[in-house]
Amino acid sequence: MPVLKNTRHEKFAHASAKGNTVEEAYVAGGFKANRGNAAHLNANESVQDRVAENQGVAWHVNVRMQLFQPDVAFKD
């Protein structure tokens, strides 16, 4: 999936994929805190697809790190 056209939505998707709560990701995306709007954006199908893609990429990167640098992988 290509990068989302709305840069704030893209930032939200990245923050959400990193494990932030919906509200935290919403603020990280550059929005003012608003739980209802955060939930609405989180329900957006394009955003959810992008989050899933980012999570998949992160998983693959972590697996590669584990294979080639086991002492570094899976550390916070």
N, C-alpha and C positions, 0 to 999 in steps of 0.2 A: 504494500500500500504506500502511496506517495505521502510526503509530508503534508499535514493539514494546511490549507490555505490561510486560515486564521492563526496567527502566531501565538496568540494567547491560548487558543484551544490546543495547539501543539505543546506548549509549555505545560498546560494542565495534564495532557496525556503522559508526558514524560514523568512529571511529579507523581502521578497516580501509579504509573508502572513501577516506580521506585518504592512503592509501599506506603506513601503518604495517605492519610485519610482523604476523603472527597473534599472536605472543607479546607484542609491544608493544601491540597493540590490546586484548588480553586484560587486561593490567595497566591500560591507560587506561580500561577499562570498570569498574574497581574491584575486580578479582579479584587474588588472590595469584598470582604467576608460577607457571605449571604448563603446560608445553608440550603434554602430552597432553590436558588439559582445554581448552586453547586450540584445539587441532585439532578436538576434538569439537564445540565451540561453532561453529567456523568451518564445519563440515559441516552445521549446522542449516539446513534449507531456508528457513525464514522469515528467518533472519539473512542468508543469501546473497541473498535477494530484496531485503531492505532495503539491503544494501551496494550492489547493482546500481542500485537506485533512487537512492541518495545519489550514486553516481558519475555517473549520468545528469544529476542536478540540477546537480552541480558542473560538468559539461561544458557544459551549457546556459548557466550563469552565466558561464563563462569565454568562451564564444563571444559572448555579448551584450557582455561587457566589451571584447572585441577589436573588435567593430563600433562601439561608442560611445566607448571609451576605449583606443585601440590602444597608447598608451604605458604603460598599467597592466596590460594583459592578459598572462597567462602568465608573470608574474614570481613568484618564490618569496618 
